[in-house]
Amino acid sequence: MDESAITPALARTCWDDAAEPWDHFVEHKDIYRHELHGKCLLEACGEVAGLAVLEMGCGQGWFCRRLAERGAC
């Protein structure tokens, strides 16, 4: 596809169309996130209960929700 053919409206539509499949993949199919690097990152954070945390990832909040489940604010 010619880059000049990618309008802001087309880019927005493509991102919107990909959002639901991406969410499903992250929550249910991403073995690396669930079994490898996600576990290691959570372990590296140590005890977070009661701590205010700022998770500056890019994505749909998977890691932030794991921190909250462990008691982070």
C-alpha positions as CSV (number, residue, x, y, z in Angstrom):
1,M,0.0,0.0,0.0
2,D,1.3,3.5,-0.9
3,E,1.9,5.4,2.3
4,S,0.1,8.4,0.9
5,A,-3.1,6.3,0.8
6,I,-3.1,5.9,4.6
7,T,-5.4,8.7,5.8
8,P,-6.0,9.5,9.4
9,A,-9.5,8.0,9.1
10,L,-8.1,4.7,7.6
11,A,-5.4,4.5,10.3
12,R,-8.1,5.0,13.0
13,T,-10.3,2.3,11.5
14,C,-7.5,-0.1,11.3
15,W,-6.6,0.5,15.0
16,D,-10.2,0.2,16.0
17,D,-10.6,-3.1,14.1
18,A,-7.5,-4.6,15.7
19,A,-8.4,-3.6,19.3
20,E,-10.7,-6.6,20.2
21,P,-8.5,-9.3,18.6
22,W,-5.5,-7.8,20.4
23,D,-7.3,-7.8,23.7
24,H,-8.2,-11.4,23.3
25,F,-4.6,-12.3,22.4
26,V,-3.2,-10.5,25.4
27,E,-5.6,-11.9,27.9
28,H,-5.8,-15.5,26.6
29,K,-3.0,-16.4,24.1
30,D,0.1,-14.5,24.9
31,I,2.2,-17.2,26.6
32,Y,5.2,-14.9,26.9
33,R,3.3,-12.4,28.9
34,H,1.5,-14.9,31.1
35,E,4.4,-17.4,31.6
36,L,7.7,-15.7,31.0
37,H,8.3,-12.0,31.1
38,G,5.1,-11.0,32.9
39,K,5.9,-13.4,35.8
40,C,9.5,-12.2,35.9
41,L,8.5,-8.5,36.0
42,L,6.0,-9.1,38.7
43,E,8.6,-10.9,40.8
44,A,11.1,-8.1,40.2
45,C,8.6,-5.6,41.6
46,G,8.5,-7.5,44.9
47,E,5.7,-6.7,47.4
48,V,3.5,-3.9,46.1
49,A,0.5,-4.1,48.5
50,G,-0.3,-0.6,49.7
51,L,2.2,1.1,47.3
52,A,1.2,3.7,44.8
53,V,2.6,2.6,41.4
54,L,2.9,4.1,38.0
55,E,3.0,1.5,35.3
56,M,4.2,3.2,32.1
57,G,3.7,0.5,29.6
58,C,2.0,0.7,26.3
59,G,-0.9,-1.6,25.9
60,Q,-4.3,-2.4,27.4
61,G,-3.3,-2.5,31.0
62,W,-2.5,-6.2,31.6
63,F,0.5,-5.5,33.9
64,C,-1.3,-2.7,35.7
65,R,-4.2,-5.0,36.6
66,R,-1.7,-7.7,37.9
67,L,-0.2,-5.0,40.2
68,A,-3.6,-4.0,41.4
69,E,-4.5,-7.6,42.1
70,R,-1.5,-7.7,44.4
71,G,-2.7,-4.7,46.3
72,A,-1.0,-1.8,44.5
73,C,-2.9,1.5,44.4
